[in-house]
Amino acid sequence: PDFSSVAGIVPVPSPNHNARRPNYVILHDTTSSNVEHALRTLTDPARAVSSHYLIGRDGTLYQLVDEDRRAWHAGVSYWGGNGDLNSASIGIELDNTGAEPYPEAQIERLLQLLSDLRERYRIPARNVLGHGDVAPGRKVDPGRDFPWQRLATAGFGLWCHEQPPGQELVPVEPSLALQAIGYDVTDPAAALTAFRRHFLGSDMAGEASLAERQLMHCLLIEKRRTTPP
């Protein structure tokens, strides 16, 4: 093993350690016009931003940072008590402006990559998130056209597919529910907007409706169902 070059150190290696394993995947839009521009940005030392992977519109998969390294993709972020998502996640950029559909080849390659990451790291389905989820009010990606439901059907991401059997969905208090789902509710309006964008594909403003509050309850039930005791 490598040790510091400081003189006088007595090396006594301990077996009591293990590699850090990512527990989240954070999805991003590049907001660039093309993949070449995105690659320049993500590899520019002056920009101090990176991700582990970038997927082009044609499905080409680029690896920029080794998975055991901390890429600089999430920035100031929070989810479910974790305030440093960079240290606990794999960052995946999608070559997309954020205002256009996501090509089939790109989504297919994303699903392949997510399957591989899940197999190797056992990342929980509920921990596949968007940048907008972990940085509400600051980030809005992926865009409204991102197929979150398709990912959830494939086993990636929290989703309410139907009313849970034997469960009555009640209109929960929005801020408490969003916090329990994982959102930073320091700015409740921003958290609600991020929730709507992810689960409803909407940027609508205003107070949470009855249906939205019932959806939050459904998501909480699903989260509890998929969380180990």
C-alpha positions as CSV (number, residue, x, y, z in Angstrom):
1,P,0.0,0.0,0.0
2,D,1.0,3.6,-0.5
3,F,1.8,5.7,2.6
4,S,2.7,9.4,3.1
5,S,6.3,10.3,2.4
6,V,6.4,12.1,5.8
7,A,9.5,10.8,7.7
8,G,9.0,8.6,10.7
9,I,5.6,7.0,9.8
10,V,5.3,3.4,11.0
11,P,3.1,1.5,8.5
12,V,0.7,-0.8,10.2
13,P,-1.9,-1.5,7.5
14,S,-5.3,-2.6,8.8
15,P,-7.7,-4.9,7.0
16,N,-10.7,-3.0,8.4
17,H,-11.7,-0.9,5.4
18,N,-13.5,-1.3,2.1
19,A,-14.0,0.6,-1.1
20,R,-16.6,3.3,-1.1
21,R,-19.6,2.2,-3.1
22,P,-22.0,4.6,-4.9
23,N,-25.5,4.4,-3.5
24,Y,-27.2,6.9,-5.9
25,V,-27.3,7.7,-9.6
26,I,-27.9,11.4,-10.5
27,L,-29.1,12.1,-14.1
28,H,-28.3,15.4,-15.8
29,D,-28.9,17.3,-19.1
30,T,-25.8,18.8,-20.6
31,T,-27.8,21.8,-22.0
32,S,-25.3,21.9,-24.8
33,S,-26.0,22.1,-28.5
34,N,-23.9,19.0,-29.3
35,V,-21.9,16.3,-27.6
36,E,-18.6,17.8,-28.6
37,H,-19.3,21.0,-26.8
38,A,-20.5,19.0,-23.8
39,L,-17.2,17.0,-23.7
40,R,-15.2,20.2,-23.9
41,T,-17.1,21.6,-20.9
42,L,-16.8,18.4,-18.8
43,T,-13.1,18.1,-19.4
44,D,-12.1,21.7,-19.0
45,P,-10.1,22.2,-15.8
46,A,-11.2,25.8,-15.6
47,R,-14.9,24.8,-15.5
48,A,-14.4,22.4,-12.5
49,V,-17.4,20.3,-13.6
50,S,-17.5,16.6,-14.6
51,S,-19.5,13.5,-14.6
52,H,-18.7,9.8,-14.7
53,Y,-20.6,9.2,-17.9
54,L,-22.0,11.1,-20.9
55,I,-24.5,9.6,-23.3
56,G,-24.8,11.1,-26.7
57,R,-28.0,11.5,-28.7
58,D,-26.9,8.6,-30.8
59,G,-26.4,6.4,-27.8
60,T,-22.6,6.7,-27.7
61,L,-21.4,6.2,-24.1
62,Y,-18.4,8.2,-22.9
63,Q,-16.7,7.6,-19.6
64,L,-15.0,10.7,-18.2
65,V,-14.2,9.8,-14.6
66,D,-13.5,6.4,-13.0
67,E,-16.4,5.2,-10.9
68,D,-14.3,5.0,-7.7
69,R,-13.5,8.7,-8.1
70,R,-15.7,11.6,-6.9
71,A,-16.9,13.4,-10.0
72,W,-18.0,17.1,-9.7
73,H,-21.6,16.9,-11.0
74,A,-24.2,17.4,-8.3
75,G,-22.7,20.5,-6.6
76,V,-24.7,21.8,-3.6
77,S,-27.2,19.0,-3.2
78,Y,-29.3,17.1,-0.7
79,W,-31.5,14.0,-0.6
80,G,-32.9,12.1,2.3
81,G,-30.4,13.4,4.8
82,N,-27.4,13.2,2.5
83,G,-25.9,16.6,1.9
84,D,-23.0,15.5,-0.3
85,L,-24.3,13.6,-3.3
86,N,-21.1,13.9,-5.2
87,S,-19.4,11.6,-2.7
88,A,-22.2,9.0,-2.9
89,S,-23.3,8.9,-6.5
90,I,-22.6,8.1,-10.1
91,G,-23.3,11.1,-12.3
92,I,-24.7,10.6,-15.8
93,E,-25.0,13.4,-18.3
94,L,-27.4,13.2,-21.2
95,D,-26.6,15.2,-24.3
96,N,-29.8,17.2,-24.4
97,T,-30.7,20.9,-24.2
98,G,-33.4,20.1,-21.6
99,A,-36.1,21.3,-24.0
100,E,-36.2,18.5,-26.5
101,P,-37.3,14.8,-26.6
102,Y,-34.7,12.2,-25.6
103,P,-33.8,9.9,-28.5
104,E,-34.6,6.2,-28.3
105,A,-30.9,5.3,-28.7
106,Q,-29.9,7.5,-25.8
107,I,-32.6,6.1,-23.4
108,E,-31.8,2.5,-24.4
109,R,-28.1,3.0,-23.7
110,L,-29.0,4.7,-20.4
111,L,-31.1,1.7,-19.4
112,Q,-28.2,-0.6,-20.2
113,L,-25.8,1.5,-18.1
114,L,-28.3,1.6,-15.2
115,S,-28.7,-2.2,-15.3
116,D,-24.9,-2.6,-15.2
117,L,-24.6,-0.2,-12.3
118,R,-27.4,-1.9,-10.4
119,E,-25.9,-5.3,-10.8
120,R,-22.4,-4.2,-9.6
121,Y,-23.4,-1.8,-6.8
122,R,-26.9,-2.8,-5.8
123,I,-28.1,0.7,-6.0
124,P,-31.7,0.9,-4.8
125,A,-34.3,1.7,-7.5
126,R,-35.5,4.7,-5.4
127,N,-32.1,6.2,-5.5
128,V,-32.1,7.0,-9.3
129,L,-32.7,10.7,-9.2
130,G,-32.5,13.8,-11.3
131,H,-30.3,16.8,-10.7
132,G,-33.5,18.9,-10.1
133,D,-34.5,16.5,-7.4
134,V,-31.3,16.9,-5.3
135,A,-31.0,20.6,-6.0
136,P,-34.5,22.1,-6.2
137,G,-34.6,25.8,-7.0
138,R,-31.1,25.6,-8.5
139,K,-31.4,22.9,-11.2
140,V,-34.2,21.7,-13.3
141,D,-32.7,18.8,-15.2
142,P,-33.6,16.4,-16.7
143,G,-36.2,18.2,-18.7
144,R,-40.0,17.7,-18.6
145,D,-39.8,15.2,-21.5
146,F,-37.6,12.8,-19.7
147,P,-39.3,9.3,-19.5
148,W,-39.2,8.8,-15.7
149,Q,-42.1,6.4,-15.8
150,R,-40.4,4.2,-18.4
151,L,-37.3,4.1,-16.2
152,A,-39.4,3.1,-13.2
153,T,-41.1,0.4,-15.2
154,A,-37.6,-1.0,-15.9
155,G,-36.8,-0.8,-12.2
156,F,-35.0,2.5,-11.9
157,G,-36.6,5.3,-9.8
158,L,-39.4,5.7,-7.4
159,W,-42.9,5.7,-9.0
160,C,-46.6,5.2,-8.2
161,H,-47.8,2.9,-10.9
162,E,-51.2,2.2,-9.3
163,Q,-52.9,2.5,-5.9
164,P,-51.4,0.0,-3.5
165,P,-53.8,-2.8,-2.7
166,G,-55.6,-2.4,0.5
167,Q,-54.3,1.2,1.0
168,E,-56.4,4.3,1.0
169,L,-54.6,7.2,-0.4
170,V,-55.0,10.2,1.9
171,P,-54.0,13.9,1.1
172,V,-50.8,14.2,3.1
173,E,-49.3,17.5,4.2
174,P,-47.0,18.5,1.2
175,S,-43.9,19.7,2.9
176,L,-43.8,16.8,5.4
177,A,-44.4,14.3,2.6
178,L,-41.8,15.8,0.3
179,Q,-39.2,15.8,3.1
180,A,-40.1,12.1,3.8
181,I,-39.7,11.3,0.1
182,G,-36.2,12.9,0.2
183,Y,-36.5,16.5,-1.0
184,D,-34.8,19.4,0.7
185,V,-37.8,21.5,1.8
186,T,-35.9,24.5,2.9
187,D,-37.8,26.2,0.1
188,P,-41.1,24.4,0.0
189,A,-42.2,25.9,-3.3
190,A,-39.0,24.8,-5.0
191,A,-39.4,21.3,-3.7
192,L,-43.0,21.1,-4.9
193,T,-41.9,22.3,-8.3
194,A,-39.2,19.7,-8.5
195,F,-41.7,17.0,-7.5
196,R,-44.1,18.1,-10.2
197,R,-41.4,18.1,-12.9
198,H,-40.3,14.6,-12.0
199,F,-43.6,12.8,-11.3
200,L,-46.1,14.9,-13.4
201,G,-43.9,16.4,-16.2
202,S,-45.3,19.8,-15.2
203,D,-43.9,23.2,-14.2
204,M,-47.2,24.3,-12.8
205,A,-47.1,26.7,-9.9
206,G,-49.4,27.1,-6.9
207,E,-50.4,25.0,-3.9
208,A,-50.5,21.2,-4.1
209,S,-53.8,19.8,-5.3
210,L,-55.7,17.0,-3.6
211,A,-54.5,14.6,-6.3
212,E,-50.9,15.6,-5.9
213,R,-51.1,15.1,-2.2
214,Q,-52.5,11.7,-2.7
215,L,-49.7,10.9,-5.2
216,M,-47.2,11.9,-2.5
217,H,-48.8,9.4,-0.1
218,C,-48.6,6.7,-2.8
219,L,-44.9,7.4,-3.3
220,L,-44.3,7.2,0.4
221,I,-46.0,3.8,0.5
222,E,-43.9,2.7,-2.3
223,K,-40.7,4.0,-0.7
224,R,-41.5,2.2,2.5
225,R,-42.3,-1.0,0.6
226,T,-38.9,-1.0,-1.1
227,T,-36.8,0.1,1.9
228,P,-35.2,-2.7,3.8
229,P,-36.1,-2.9,7.5
